[in-house]
Amino acid sequence: MKLAVIRITGQVGLNKPIIETLHRLRLRRKYVCVVFDKPTEVQLGMVKKVRDFVAHGEISEEVYKKLVNKRGQKDAKGKLKPFFRLHPPRGGIESKKHFGVGKGVLGENKKMNELIGRML
């Protein structure tokens, strides 16, 4: 099981504990994705704490390979960086297009593979 977490909201108006948790998850900017291969209890707890500001869900192996091929960056030592910078999703985000109708992509997202595909 690979768990992908994408930060959807910006930093304006967030309180300090939420900002700190997002930084510990390596989600420092909007539309940054982090993939956990086997998430620990601590990581799952942090994701649960910030679920109103991120989209998270399981992704398939082929989507992960596409993500690494298109957006994977290497650091100075040649290792893969632990996060992926993505584009805003094509077609927009439902919660931002129709304010107040639904929460859109935030929280647990069953269509995570499709969302990442629109953001590559």
N, C-alpha and C positions, 0 to 999 in steps of 0.2 A: 504494500500500500504506500503510495506516494501522496503526501498531502501538500497541496499548493496553497499559498496564502498571498493575496494581492492587495496592496493598500489602495483604497479607492478615495478616501477623503484626504484633504490637505491638513496643514498643521494649525491653521487659524482657529482659535476658540477651543482647543483641546486642553485638558488639564494635565498637570505635570506627570502623574502616575501613568496615564495613557501614553503620553509622549515617550516616557522612559521605557515602557513595555514595547512600543513599536520599534524603538532603537535597539533593544535587546534582541528583537526578532530580525534585525537588519532591514527593517522597512522604514528607511529614513526619508524617502520621497514618495510622491504620488505615483501610482502605476508601476511600482516595483514589486516583483514576484520573488518569493522564496519557496523552495521545494524541500520538504523534509522526507527523507527516505523511510525512516522508521521513527516517527515522532515519539518523544519521551513524554512522561506525565507532565513535566514542567513546561515543555513546549505547548502541549495541548491546553494547559491551564492558561498560559499567556495568550494563546489564540482565542480562548473562551472569553478572556477579559476584554479583548479589543474587537470582539465580533461585530460591534456596531460601526466599525470604521474600516473593516477589511472584508473581502470575499474569500472564502476558503472552501476547499472540497478536494476529493480524490481526483487524480488525473491518471490517464492511461500511460503505458510505457511509450507508445508511439508519439504522443503529444509531448512527453518529456524529451524525447530525442529531437523533435522539431525545435523545441525551446532551446536546447543546448546548441544545435547547429546554427540557428538563426541569431540567437541573442547571447550565447555564452561568451564570456570574456575571460581572458587569462590575466593573472596578476604578474608581478615582476619575476616570480619564481617559476612560472609556467603552470601553476595550478588554476583550476577553474574557480572563478569568483563565486561566492555562495548566494548571489542574488542576480536577477535578470531585470534589466530596464526595458519596459514595454511601451508601446504606443497606447494612446487612449483607444478604447474599442470602437471599431467601425460600426456605425449605426447608433452610437451613443449608449448611455446607461439609462435604463428605464426609470430609476428613481429620480434621476436628474431631469429627464424630459417632462415627466408628469408629476410634479411635486405633490406629495400628500396622498397619491393613489396607492402606492405600495412601496415596500422597501427595496424592490429591484434586486440587485446582485449582492447586496450586503449580507453578511452572515454566512450560514451554511448554504452552499450553492451546488445544486445537483448537476447543473450544466457547465461545470468548470472547464471541461475540454473545449466546448464551443466558445466560451468567453476568452480563453487563451488563444484560440485560433483567430478570433477577431482582433486580438491585440498584437499579433505577430506582424 
